[in-house]
Amino acid sequence: MGEPTKHKLSKIFTDELPELSKEDAARSQLLTGADDVAGETSRAIMGEPTKHKLSKIFTDELPELSKEDAARLDIVKSVRTTPRDPRFPSQNQANHCWNRYNEWLLCLKQTQGDEAGCKSMRQLADNICPSLWSEKWDEEREPGAEASYPGIKVTL
């Protein structure tokens, strides 16, 4: 048998990654929240030694951040997606979206329109619903919009 054929795709996993300066590595880690996980993982799979362990991703201390970078990091840390709901096990999450939006409206109705108190409910709805749907439903709920919204009615 001859030597195994090398395919172009195999080059992706065998090329050495360029070394980053400490500043670039810190910036990359800050922006992505991780070291080069894909590159390190592919080298580990290929049996090559790795420079970083995956468990080290979130244990390194962050470098000194500017106020702007700290503000961005705070925003990224505060973003949460809608948790899984066992009532909606399928991949199609349209019903989950509809339910979250109406749960937010129910919260508004129960708190007599306290939008600050129901902010987290609105965020859950916004996270799972396409913005076009939320905007359409918001427009349908506006006063004078012929009351075409079929969900929970809330007068503010």
N, C-alpha and C positions, 0 to 999 in steps of 0.2 A: 504494500500500500504506500502511496505517496504521502507527502506532507499535507496536513489539512488545509483546505482553501480558506483564505482570510477574506471575509466580506467587508464591505465598506462600513456596515453597521458596527462591526466588532471594534472599529477604530474609536468609536464614541467611548467605549468602556476602557480602552487601554491608553489613551492619551493622558499625559500628566496635566493636571490643572495648574495654571500659572499661580505663583506665590503672590499673595496679597500683602500689602503693607499692613502694619498693625491698625492704622487709622481706617484703611479701606475694609479690613476684616471686621472691625468694630461697627462701621457704618452698615456693612452688608448684614451683619447679625442683627443690628437694630432694626433695619428695614424689613428683613424677612422673619425675624424672630428665631433664627436658627443658623447654625453653621451650614456649610454646603452638604446637606444631608444626602441629596441624590448622588453627588459625586462620591462621598465617603461610603455610602451604602453600596454603590456599584463596585468600588474598589474592594470592599469587604467580601462581596459575593465572588469576585474574581480571585479571591485568595491573596490579595496584595495587602501589605500592612497599611493601616490607616493612621493618620496623625491625631485624630480626635475620636473620642467615643461618643456614641449617640446620647448617652446619659449626661453628657457634659453640656448639652445644648442650652439649657436654662439655668445652669449653675454658675456660669462665668459672670463676674461682676461687669456691669455696664460702664463704659468710659464716661468721663465727665461730659454732660450734655448741655447744649445751649438751651436757652429758654424755649426757643421755637421747637427744637427736637424733643424736649421734655413734654411740651404741650401735645405734640403729635403722638408721642408714646402713651400719654394719658388717654387720648382719644381711642387709640388702638386697643388699649387694655379694657376700656369700658364697653366696647362693642360686643354684644352677645346676640346669638341667633335664637330663633324660636326653638325651645326644646321639643324633643320627639313627643308626640301624643299618641298613646296606644289606641285611641279611638279612630285614628287615621293611619292604618298600617301600610297602605299601598303607596306606590311611588308618586302617584298623582295627588298632590297636596291642595287641590282647589277647594275641597270641602274644609280642610284645615284652615285655609286662608279665610273663607267665608265665616267660619266659626270664630276665629280670632277677632275679626273685624266686628262681628256682632257682640262678642264678649266685651269689647271696648265700649260699644254703644250702650250695653247693659250697665256697665260701670258708670258711664256718664249719667244714665237715667237714675241710677240708685244714689248717686252723689249730687244730684241736682245740677249737673253740668260742670263739676269740678275737674277741669282738664288737667290740672297739675297732679291731682290725686290719681288720675287714670293714665298718666303719661307712660308708665311701663306697659300697660295693656295696649296702647296705641303703638308702641315700639315693637311689641311682639307681632301685631298685625302687619306693620310696615315691613318687618323682616321677612315674613313668609309670603306676603301678597305682592304681585307685580304692581309697580307704581301706577300703571294705567288703570288698574282695577280700583285701587284706593281713591285715586283722583276722580274717577267716574262716579263712585259711590258717594264721595264727598259732595260732588256737584249735584247729584240726585237728591241729597238730603238738604241742600240749601233752601232757605225760605223762598217761596215763589217758583220753585222748580217742579210744579205740578205733582209733587209728592210721588214720584215714580220709583223711589227706593223701596224694594220689597222686604227689607229686613226690619229690625227693631226701630220703632219711631221714637226719636228723642227731640224734644223742643228745648232749645237753649235760650 
